[in-house]
Amino acid sequence: MKNERLFCLAIALGLISSLAHADKADREKPIQITANTGSMDQLRGITVWEGDVVVVQGTLIVHADKVTVTKDAQGNQTLISTGRVVTFRQRADGKSSDGKEQWIDGQANRVDYTSINHTAILTGNARVKKGEDLVIGDVIIYNTETQIYQSRGGAPNTANKGRVTAILQPQKSASDSSGTKP
């Protein structure tokens, strides 16, 4: 039972690592989960971790109040992370234009990931930051295969007043990174 639980969790948490097109090497790393409680219903295919949940796999770190993983008969998995604030951080594949490592940071009140359509949905005060680029909205939908983002602002009376915000940094040229002026 313990090995089956770890196997189910390894598959489910592997989904998290694809959440933001991040460091592919992380998928090969062991997964460590800590929480105040954990349970598994093998017949229904549901695993639940609660209370200060921390998931670590390579450079990926996820913090949530509760993480629920479900698996259907076809092996498709859904991962739901909830909390006052669910956060994740992972090193991105490749380097920035100035040769530095880039990190992907995200947060929301809820993060849902579905393996069948490779979609991550960040809901409630959602934000995703890669390097210095930032997207903020009430809902951010990200397809991990196509790398296409969609964002919605939410109701007009929310903190972002129903709007979506994106802050995109200009590309630096080779002369900008060397410190010389044209």
Residue pairs with C-beta under 8 A, 6 or more apart in sequence:
1 40
1 42
4 42
5 40
5 47
8 40
8 45
8 47
8 69
8 71
9 31
9 33
9 47
9 69
10 31
11 71
11 77
12 47
12 69
12 71
12 77
12 79
13 31
13 33
13 55
13 57
13 69
13 79
14 27
14 31
14 57
15 77
15 79
15 113
15 115
16 55
16 57
16 60
16 62
16 79
16 88
16 113
17 23
17 26
17 27
17 57
17 58
17 60
17 90
18 27
18 118
18 144
19 88
19 90
19 106
19 111
19 113
19 120
19 142
19 144
20 88
20 90
20 92
20 104
20 106
20 120
20 128
20 130
20 142
20 144
21 92
21 93
21 104
21 144
21 147
22 59
22 60
22 90
22 91
22 92
22 93
22 104
23 58
23 59
23 60
23 90
23 91
23 92
23 93
24 93
25 58
26 57
26 58
26 59
26 60
26 90
26 91
27 57
27 58
28 58
29 57
29 58
30 57
31 55
31 56
31 57
32 55
32 56
32 57
33 49
33 53
33 54
33 55
33 56
34 52
34 53
34 54
35 49
35 50
35 51
35 52
35 53
35 54
35 67
36 50
36 51
36 52
37 49
37 50
37 51
38 47
38 48
38 49
38 50
39 47
39 48
40 46
40 47
40 48
41 47
44 70
45 70
45 71
45 72
46 68
46 69
46 70
46 71
47 68
47 69
48 66
48 67
48 68
48 69
49 66
49 67
49 68
50 65
50 66
50 67
51 65
51 66
52 63
52 65
53 62
53 63
53 64
53 65
53 66
53 67
53 81
54 61
54 62
54 63
55 61
55 62
55 64
55 67
56 62
58 90
59 89
59 90
59 91
60 88
60 89
60 90
61 88
61 89
61 90
62 81
62 86
62 87
62 88
63 83
63 85
63 86
63 87
63 88
64 81
64 82
64 83
64 86
64 87
64 111
65 82
65 83
65 84
65 86
66 81
66 82
66 83
67 79
67 80
67 81
67 82
68 79
68 80
68 81
68 82
69 77
69 78
69 79
69 80
70 77
70 78
70 80
71 77
76 114
76 115
76 116
77 114
77 115
78 112
78 113
78 114
78 115
79 111
79 112
79 113
79 114
80 110
80 111
80 112
81 110
81 111
81 112
82 109
82 110
83 109
84 109
85 107
85 108
85 109
85 125
86 107
86 108
86 109
86 110
86 111
87 105
87 106
87 107
88 104
88 105
88 106
88 107
88 111
89 103
89 104
89 105
89 106
90 103
90 104
91 101
91 102
91 103
91 104
92 101
92 102
92 103
92 104
92 130
92 131
94 102
95 101
95 102
96 102
96 131
97 171
97 172
97 177
98 172
98 176
98 177
99 177
102 130
102 131
103 130
103 131
104 128
104 129
104 130
105 128
105 129
105 130
106 122
106 126
106 127
106 128
106 129
107 122
107 125
107 126
107 127
108 122
108 123
108 124
108 125
108 126
108 127
108 140
109 123
109 124
109 125
110 121
110 122
110 123
110 124
111 120
111 121
111 122
111 123
112 120
112 121
112 123
113 119
113 120
113 121
117 143
118 143
118 144
118 145
118 146
119 141
119 142
119 143
119 144
120 141
120 142
120 144
121 139
121 140
121 141
121 142
122 128
122 139
122 140
122 141
122 142
123 138
123 139
124 138
124 139
125 138
125 159
126 136
126 137
126 138
126 139
126 140
126 151
127 134
127 135
127 136
127 137
127 140
128 134
128 135
128 140
128 142
128 149
129 135
131 169
132 167
132 169
133 166
133 167
133 168
133 169
134 165
134 166
134 167
135 149
135 151
135 164
135 165
135 166
136 151
136 160
136 164
136 165
136 166
137 151
137 152
137 153
137 154
137 160
137 163
137 164
137 165
138 152
138 153
138 154
138 155
138 158
138 160
138 162
139 151
139 152
139 154
140 149
140 150
140 151
141 149
141 150
141 151
142 148
142 149
142 150
151 164
151 166
152 164
153 160
153 161
153 162
153 163
153 164
154 160
154 162
155 162
156 162
175 181
175 182
